[in-house]
Amino acid sequence: MSSSRVPTLDLRELLDRAEGASPVEAIDVMADAMAEMLSATDVWFWITDLSGRAVARFGGTDANAARLHQRAAEDVPTVDLPGTVYEAVLRSQRPDLRTDAAGSRLIVPVTDRGDTMGVVEVRMAEVPDEVAVASIAAAARALAYVVVGSRRHTDLFEWAQRSTPFSLAAEIQRRLLPSAFTCEAGQFTVSGWLEPANAVGGDTFDYALDRDSLHLSITDAVGHDVTAALLATVLVSSLRNGRRHQLDLSDQAGTANDALVAHSRPGEFVTGQLVRVDRADARLTMVSAGHPLPYRVREGVVSEIELAIDIPFGLYAGHEFMLQHVDMRAGDRIVLITDGMLERNAEVVDVEAVLAATADKHPREVVYTLGEEVLAATGGDLRDDATVVCLDWHGGGALGRPV
């Protein structure tokens, strides 16, 4: 079936309609507007599950879509991703157009700065040409901003992404993670992933960008469940507070350590690594507090980064943590992990081999692949959280990556 002239979308009109709706209805309103402009039979938004292994139909032109929001999770249409066109679009970040006697089906990614939120599926009687496909892809990018803006005001997006109920510890842990697991930002791309144990193990990761610096952290609280989650809460909250008060890395570590000592019992501690990258000269400074060594991937070669290991956070107040400098060049990949990737029933995972095999992949794919390897090695029965953060340093000035 040959392509035909499908109308292009008016992005200003789409955004005006979305902003005129309540946050609960913005996705459906935008889908209806897209269907109207394209003369499409269906426009659906599939949101990625928090596990990263399924998508759920969150909204669209279906007359029942609004009611689906209020029904039990098991009533929401879901698709397991492995082997599907939805997975292919999410991983490749490219549109997929297929035709049959009834017309066409176009699936495009909904992504904000590399953070995959889901896909838009459009069904039409006509076959869109390249201009129309590009227009629909642009609308999907605009939809990502609508998702980011709307989810601040409602739990519906979070609800739709949960295929299983969260424990209290998991809820606490979720709040300690960044709102977006991936960020593409010109000079760098960073992506993180956490595979939770059956009894939440207290892992966290975080990142933040300011005009001068990129900040990263990965932490692992001793113990499990709410006890570990509360330790992680004290440490991560103190680190964020210090960062937002513009403390240097040494003071961030010291302040967080003292807070943990003040609000924990003897024998409770948190291991972790704190990273600050100076964006002007690509200088990477790190605190390594009783934590597994990080990795560097340079020109496809994987190696551990040799560091002196400091004591964990929370052992005693007043400790001055060592600041260590790591050689980092344009094109380097820095990978941080927790011990859940290395010990207990996950120890058969060859982290270095996985990093070598994924050296040419996007950081989002690297962390996801490591998570899949841990699940395969443990049969899905993780005894400890397994967490990974992957930083690709592209280089160039603070205003963008090199051309």
C-alpha positions as CSV (number, residue, x, y, z in Angstrom):
1,M,0.0,0.0,0.0
2,S,1.5,3.3,-1.1
3,S,1.7,6.3,1.2
4,S,-0.7,9.2,1.0
5,R,-0.9,12.7,2.2
6,V,-1.9,12.5,5.8
7,P,-2.4,16.0,7.4
8,T,0.4,17.2,9.6
9,L,-0.4,18.0,13.3
10,D,-0.7,21.5,14.8
11,L,1.5,21.2,17.9
12,R,0.4,24.5,19.3
13,E,-3.3,23.4,19.1
14,L,-2.4,20.0,20.7
15,L,-0.6,21.7,23.6
16,D,-3.4,24.3,24.0
17,R,-6.0,21.5,24.3
18,A,-3.8,19.5,26.7
19,E,-3.2,22.5,29.0
20,G,-6.9,23.3,28.9
21,A,-7.8,19.9,30.4
22,S,-7.2,18.6,33.9
23,P,-4.0,16.6,34.5
24,V,-6.1,13.5,34.7
25,E,-7.6,14.0,31.3
26,A,-4.8,15.7,29.4
27,I,-3.5,12.5,27.6
28,D,-7.0,11.5,26.4
29,V,-7.7,15.1,25.2
30,M,-4.5,15.2,23.3
31,A,-5.1,11.8,21.8
32,D,-8.6,12.9,20.7
33,A,-7.1,16.0,19.1
34,M,-4.5,14.0,17.3
35,A,-7.2,11.6,16.0
36,E,-9.3,14.5,14.8
37,M,-6.4,16.2,13.0
38,L,-5.2,12.9,11.4
39,S,-8.6,11.4,10.7
40,A,-7.2,8.4,12.7
41,T,-9.4,5.6,14.0
42,D,-7.4,5.2,17.2
43,V,-4.6,7.0,19.0
44,W,-3.4,5.3,22.2
45,F,-0.7,6.1,24.8
46,W,1.1,3.0,26.2
47,I,3.0,3.8,29.4
48,T,6.0,1.8,30.4
49,D,5.7,-0.3,33.6
50,L,8.1,0.4,36.4
51,S,9.7,-3.0,35.8
52,G,10.6,-1.9,32.3
53,R,9.2,-5.2,30.9
54,A,5.7,-4.2,30.0
55,V,3.5,-1.4,28.7
56,A,0.0,-0.5,29.9
57,R,-2.5,1.4,27.8
58,F,-2.9,4.5,29.9
59,G,-5.2,6.5,27.7
60,G,-6.3,7.4,24.2
61,T,-9.3,7.6,22.0
62,D,-11.0,4.4,23.3
63,A,-14.4,5.4,24.7
64,N,-13.6,3.4,27.8
65,A,-10.1,5.0,28.4
66,A,-11.2,7.4,31.1
67,R,-13.0,4.6,33.0
68,L,-9.9,2.4,32.7
69,H,-8.1,4.9,34.9
70,Q,-10.4,4.2,37.8
71,R,-10.6,0.4,37.5
72,A,-8.4,-2.3,39.0
73,A,-4.9,-2.6,37.6
74,E,-5.7,-6.1,36.2
75,D,-8.4,-4.6,33.9
76,V,-6.0,-2.2,32.2
77,P,-4.7,-3.6,28.8
78,T,-1.1,-4.6,29.1
79,V,1.5,-6.1,26.8
80,D,4.7,-7.8,27.9
81,L,7.5,-6.2,26.0
82,P,10.0,-8.9,25.1
83,G,9.8,-9.7,21.3
84,T,7.2,-7.1,20.5
85,V,7.1,-4.1,18.2
86,Y,6.7,-1.9,21.3
87,E,10.0,-3.1,22.7
88,A,11.7,-2.5,19.4
89,V,10.5,1.1,19.3
90,L,11.4,1.8,22.9
91,R,14.9,0.3,22.5
92,S,15.7,1.8,19.0
93,Q,13.8,5.1,19.6
94,R,12.7,4.9,16.0
95,P,9.1,4.9,14.6
96,D,7.7,1.7,13.3
97,L,5.2,1.8,10.4
98,R,3.2,-1.2,9.3
99,T,0.4,-1.6,6.8
100,D,-2.3,-4.0,5.9
101,A,-5.6,-4.1,4.1
102,A,-7.2,-2.0,6.8
103,G,-4.7,0.8,6.6
104,S,-1.7,1.5,8.7
105,R,-0.4,1.3,12.3
106,L,2.4,3.7,13.4
107,I,4.1,3.4,16.7
108,V,6.4,6.2,17.9
109,P,8.4,6.6,21.1
110,V,7.4,9.0,23.9
111,T,10.7,10.1,25.4
112,D,12.1,13.1,27.3
113,R,15.9,13.5,27.2
114,G,16.4,9.8,26.7
115,D,14.0,8.8,29.5
116,T,11.5,6.4,27.9
117,M,8.0,6.9,29.1
118,G,6.1,4.8,26.5
119,V,4.9,4.9,23.0
120,V,2.0,6.4,21.0
121,E,0.2,4.0,18.7
122,V,-1.8,5.5,15.8
123,R,-4.1,3.5,13.5
124,M,-5.3,5.1,10.3
125,A,-7.1,4.1,7.1
126,E,-4.4,6.0,5.1
127,V,-0.6,5.4,5.1
128,P,1.4,8.4,6.3
129,D,4.3,9.7,4.2
130,E,7.6,10.7,5.8
131,V,6.4,14.2,6.5
132,A,3.4,12.9,8.4
133,V,5.4,10.4,10.3
134,A,7.8,13.1,11.4
135,S,4.9,15.3,12.5
136,I,3.4,12.4,14.6
137,A,6.8,11.8,16.1
138,A,7.1,15.4,17.1
139,A,3.7,15.3,18.7
140,A,4.9,12.3,20.7
141,R,7.8,14.3,22.0
142,A,5.3,17.0,22.9
143,L,3.3,14.4,24.7
144,A,6.3,13.5,26.8
145,Y,6.3,17.1,28.2
146,V,2.5,16.8,28.9
147,V,3.3,13.6,30.9
148,V,6.0,15.3,32.8
149,G,3.8,18.2,33.6
150,S,0.6,16.3,34.4
151,R,2.1,13.6,36.6
152,R,3.1,16.1,39.2
153,H,-0.6,16.6,40.1
154,T,-2.0,13.1,40.1
155,D,-1.1,9.5,41.2
156,L,-2.7,8.0,38.0
157,F,0.5,7.8,36.0
158,E,2.3,6.1,38.9
159,W,-0.7,3.8,39.5
160,A,-0.7,2.8,35.8
161,Q,3.0,1.9,36.0
162,R,2.6,-0.5,38.9
163,S,1.8,-4.1,37.9
164,T,2.1,-5.2,41.5
165,P,1.5,-3.5,44.8
166,F,4.4,-1.8,46.5
167,S,5.4,-2.6,50.1
168,L,6.0,0.4,52.4
169,A,9.8,-0.1,52.0
170,A,9.5,-0.1,48.2
171,E,7.3,3.1,48.4
172,I,10.0,4.9,50.4
173,Q,12.7,3.6,48.1
174,R,10.8,4.9,45.1
175,R,10.7,8.4,46.5
176,L,14.5,8.4,46.9
177,L,15.2,7.7,43.2
178,P,15.3,10.4,40.5
179,S,12.1,11.1,38.7
180,A,13.8,10.2,35.4
181,F,16.2,7.3,35.2
182,T,17.9,8.7,32.1
183,C,19.1,12.1,31.1
184,E,20.7,13.2,27.8
185,A,22.4,16.5,28.4
186,G,24.8,17.4,25.6
187,Q,28.1,16.8,27.3
188,F,26.9,13.6,28.9
189,T,24.3,10.9,29.1
190,V,23.5,9.2,32.4
191,S,21.2,6.3,33.1
192,G,20.4,4.3,36.2
193,W,18.5,1.1,37.0
194,L,17.5,-0.7,40.2
195,E,16.4,-4.3,40.5
196,P,14.8,-4.6,43.9
197,A,15.2,-7.7,46.1
198,N,12.1,-9.5,47.3
199,A,12.8,-7.8,50.7
200,V,13.9,-4.3,49.6
201,G,17.6,-3.9,50.3
202,G,18.0,-0.1,50.7
203,D,19.8,0.7,47.4
204,T,19.4,4.1,45.8
205,F,20.9,6.2,43.0
206,D,20.6,9.8,42.2
207,Y,21.9,12.5,39.9
208,A,21.5,16.2,39.5
209,L,22.9,18.9,37.1
210,D,23.8,22.5,37.8
211,R,25.5,25.1,35.7
212,D,29.0,24.0,36.7
213,S,28.7,20.4,37.8
214,L,27.1,17.0,37.4
215,H,26.5,15.2,40.7
216,L,26.0,11.4,40.9
217,S,25.5,9.0,43.8
218,I,24.9,5.3,44.4
219,T,24.2,4.0,47.9
220,D,23.5,0.7,49.7
221,A,22.0,0.7,53.2
222,V,22.7,-2.3,55.5
223,G,19.7,-4.5,56.2
224,H,16.4,-4.9,54.4
225,D,12.8,-3.6,54.3
226,V,11.8,-0.4,56.2
227,T,15.0,-0.3,58.4
228,A,17.2,-0.1,55.3
229,A,14.8,2.3,53.6
230,L,14.9,4.7,56.6
231,L,18.7,4.6,56.6
232,A,18.7,5.4,52.9
233,T,16.2,8.2,53.5
234,V,18.4,10.0,56.0
235,L,21.5,9.7,53.8
236,V,20.0,10.6,50.5
237,S,18.0,13.5,52.0
238,S,21.1,14.9,53.7
239,L,23.1,14.6,50.4
240,R,20.4,16.4,48.5
241,N,20.2,19.1,51.2
242,G,23.9,19.6,51.1
243,R,24.0,19.7,47.3
244,R,21.2,22.3,47.3
245,H,23.2,24.4,49.8
246,Q,26.1,24.3,47.3
247,L,28.4,22.4,49.7
248,D,31.5,20.9,48.1
249,L,31.8,17.1,47.8
250,S,33.8,16.7,51.0
251,D,31.3,18.7,53.0
252,Q,28.3,16.8,51.4
253,A,29.9,13.5,52.5
254,G,30.7,14.7,56.0
255,T,27.4,16.3,56.6
256,A,25.5,13.2,55.4
257,N,27.7,11.0,57.5
258,D,27.1,13.0,60.6
259,A,23.3,13.0,60.0
260,L,23.4,9.2,59.6
261,V,25.3,8.8,62.9
262,A,22.8,11.0,64.7
263,H,19.8,9.2,63.4
264,S,20.8,5.5,63.4
265,R,21.7,2.8,65.8
266,P,25.2,1.2,66.4
267,G,26.0,-1.2,63.6
268,E,23.8,0.6,61.0
269,F,25.6,2.1,58.1
270,V,25.4,2.8,54.3
271,T,28.1,2.2,51.7
272,G,28.2,4.5,48.7
273,Q,30.0,6.5,46.1
274,L,29.5,10.2,45.5
275,V,30.7,11.8,42.2
276,R,31.1,15.4,41.1
277,V,32.1,16.2,37.5
278,D,33.3,19.7,36.8
279,R,31.7,20.5,33.5
280,A,34.3,23.0,32.4
281,D,37.4,20.7,32.6
282,A,35.8,17.2,32.8
283,R,37.5,16.7,36.2
284,L,35.8,13.8,38.0
285,T,36.1,13.7,41.8
286,M,34.8,10.8,43.9
287,V,34.2,9.7,47.5
288,S,34.2,5.9,47.8
289,A,32.7,4.9,51.2
290,G,33.1,1.2,51.7
291,H,31.6,0.5,48.3
292,P,32.5,-1.9,45.3
293,L,34.9,-0.4,42.8
294,P,33.5,1.3,39.7
295,Y,34.4,0.5,36.1
296,R,35.7,2.5,33.2
297,V,35.0,1.5,29.6
298,R,37.5,3.2,27.2
299,E,37.6,2.4,23.5
300,G,35.8,-0.9,24.2
301,V,38.2,-2.0,27.0
302,V,36.7,-2.5,30.5
303,S,38.7,-2.0,33.6
304,E,38.1,-1.5,37.3
305,I,38.9,2.0,38.6
306,E,41.4,1.6,41.4
307,L,40.4,3.6,44.4
308,A,41.3,3.8,48.1
309,I,38.3,2.6,50.0
310,D,37.1,4.8,52.8
311,I,34.8,3.8,55.7
312,P,31.0,3.5,55.1
313,F,28.7,6.4,56.0
314,G,27.3,6.3,59.6
315,L,30.1,4.6,61.6
316,Y,31.2,7.7,63.6
317,A,30.8,11.4,63.4
318,G,33.4,13.9,62.3
319,H,35.1,11.7,59.7
320,E,36.8,13.4,56.8
321,F,36.2,11.5,53.6
322,M,39.0,11.2,51.0
323,L,38.5,13.0,47.7
324,Q,39.9,11.0,44.8
325,H,40.3,12.1,41.3
326,V,39.5,9.8,38.3
327,D,40.9,10.2,34.9
328,M,38.0,10.8,32.5
329,R,38.2,11.6,28.8
330,A,35.7,12.3,26.0
331,G,34.2,9.0,25.0
332,D,34.7,7.3,28.4
333,R,32.0,5.4,30.1
334,I,32.0,5.3,34.0
335,V,29.8,2.6,35.6
336,L,28.9,2.4,39.3
337,I,27.3,-0.7,40.9
338,T,26.1,-2.0,44.2
339,D,27.2,-5.3,45.6
340,G,23.9,-6.9,44.6
341,M,25.4,-7.2,41.2
342,L,28.3,-9.2,42.5
343,E,27.3,-11.3,45.5
344,R,25.0,-14.0,46.8
345,N,22.9,-15.6,44.1
346,A,23.9,-12.9,41.5
347,E,27.6,-13.7,41.6
348,V,27.5,-15.6,38.3
349,V,27.0,-12.4,36.4
350,D,30.2,-11.4,34.7
351,V,29.8,-7.6,34.9
352,E,32.9,-6.8,32.9
353,A,31.8,-9.2,30.1
354,V,28.4,-7.5,29.9
355,L,30.0,-4.0,29.9
356,A,32.3,-5.1,27.0
357,A,29.4,-6.6,25.0
358,T,27.4,-3.4,25.4
359,A,30.2,-0.9,24.9
360,D,28.5,0.6,21.8
361,K,25.0,0.7,23.3
362,H,23.2,3.6,24.9
363,P,23.6,3.8,28.7
364,R,19.9,3.1,29.0
365,E,20.5,-0.2,27.3
366,V,23.6,-1.0,29.4
367,V,21.8,-0.7,32.7
368,Y,18.8,-2.5,31.5
369,T,20.9,-5.4,30.2
370,L,22.8,-5.7,33.5
371,G,19.4,-5.8,35.3
372,E,18.2,-8.6,32.9
373,E,21.4,-10.5,33.5
374,V,20.9,-10.4,37.3
375,L,17.3,-11.5,37.0
376,A,18.4,-14.4,34.8
377,A,21.2,-15.4,37.1
378,T,18.9,-15.4,40.2
379,G,15.8,-16.8,38.6
380,G,14.1,-13.6,39.7
381,D,14.8,-14.4,43.3
382,L,17.1,-11.5,44.3
383,R,18.5,-11.7,47.9
384,D,19.8,-8.1,47.6
385,D,19.0,-5.0,45.6
386,A,21.1,-4.7,42.4
387,T,21.7,-1.2,41.2
388,V,23.8,0.3,38.4
389,V,24.5,3.8,37.1
390,C,26.1,4.4,33.7
391,L,27.7,7.8,32.7
392,D,28.8,8.4,29.2
393,W,31.0,11.5,29.0
394,H,30.8,12.9,25.4
395,G,32.9,16.0,26.1
396,G,32.6,19.4,24.6
397,G,31.7,22.6,26.3
398,A,28.9,23.0,28.9
399,L,26.5,24.2,26.2
400,G,26.5,21.0,24.2
401,R,28.3,17.9,23.0
402,P,31.0,18.0,20.3
403,V,29.8,18.0,16.7
